[in-house]
C-alpha cells in the first residue's frame, strides 16, 4: 500500500534550546514534542507535530527548510519514539547502520542552524516535494 501524496511527516519548530547550536556543530539534532521536560528542552528542538503517517525508512527524503537529505538508516526504536514522544535523534553522519537504536541517519553534510518556524518534512518518494 502506498502513502497518499504529500509528506509522510511534517513538523514546524516551535522552540530551540540554548545548547542546540553545539549539537548542530556535530551534525546532531534532537527533537522532542514541546511538552518535553525543561532539562531536555535545553538541548532539543521542540515542535508540536502529530505522529508520522507511516514509519520513516532508509531511502526516504528528509527536507529541512528546502534543503534535502537522504535518510540512510533508521534505528529499531526511532519510529516508536517519534510516534509516542515526538522524539527524533537526527544524525548527519551518512551511516547505513545507526549507532544507537533511536537514531535516524542522513547523509553526512552540515545541518542548517535551526530556528523557530523552520519546517522539516519527510517524503517517502525521493522525487516528491522538490
N, C-alpha and C positions, 0 to 999 in steps of 0.2 A: 504494500500500500504506500503510495507516495503522499507527501505532505502537500497541502494546498499551496498555491503560490504565496510568496512573501517570506519574510524571515521566520525561522522556527523559534528564535529567541530574540528579544529586544529589551534593552534597559536604557534608562537615562540616569546619569549620575546626579545624585541629589546632594552629596557632600563628599569632600575629600579630606581625609585625616592629615594631620601635620607631618607625619612620618612617611607618607606615600611617596614623596619625591625620592627618598633614599631607596625605597624598594624599586621604583621605576628605573633608577640608575643601574640596577642589577637585572633588569628585564623581568620584573615580577610585579604583578598586580594582584591584590587580594580584595575580592568583592564580598560584601555582606548586605543583606536586607537592612534598611535603615533603622530597624529596631535592635540592632546589634548592641551588646554591652559597650560602655564607654571605653574600657581598656582595649577592646578590639577595634573600635572606631578610630583610634589614633593612627593605626597603620592601614586602614581599609578605605576602599572606595565604596560609598553607600549608594543604594538605589531602592526603588520600591516596585520592581518588576514582578509580574506573575511568573510561574514556572514555565520552562520551555514547552513548546507544543510537541516536541519529540526529543529524544536523547541526543546530545552532542556526540559527534563521532569523527575519527580521522577522515580527512577528505572534505569536511565541511569548511566553509569560508567564514572567517570572523572579520567583521568590518568595524573599525574604530574611527568615528568621525570621518568617514570616507576613505580611509586607508585600509587595505585588505591584507589579511594574514591567513595563510592556510593552516588549518588545525592538523597537527602531525600525530598527536597522541592524546588519549583521554583515560585518566586513571579509573579503576574499578568503582570508586565511590563518588567520583566527581559529579555525575548526573544526579545521584541521590542527594548530595549536599546542595546542589543548585536548586533542585525541586523543593526540598524541605526547609532550607535556611537562606536561600538566595546567596549561598556561599560558593564562590568560584576562585580558584587559585590559577591565575593565568601566567604561564612562564614562556617568554620568548627565547627559547633555547634550542629549538629545532629537533628535539629528541623524538624518536619514534617509539620509545618506551618511557613512560613517566617515572620520575624519581620517587614520587610519593603517590599514594592511592587517590588523593584528591586533586592531583594536578591535571590541568589542560594545557598541553604544549602547542605552541605555534612556532612558525619559522623564526629563526634567530635574526632579529632585526630590532633596532631601538623602538621602544614603545613611545608614543607621544605623551606629553605631560597631560595628565587627566585634569579636567575642570568640571565644575558644576554645569550641567546641561549637555555634556558630551554624550553621544549616543553610541552604544555598542549593539551590533546585530550579528546574528549567526544565520547563515544561509546553508541549506542542505545541498543545493546545487551551486557549485562554484561559479557558474555563469550568471546567476541571479544578482540583483542588487547593484550592479555596476552602472 
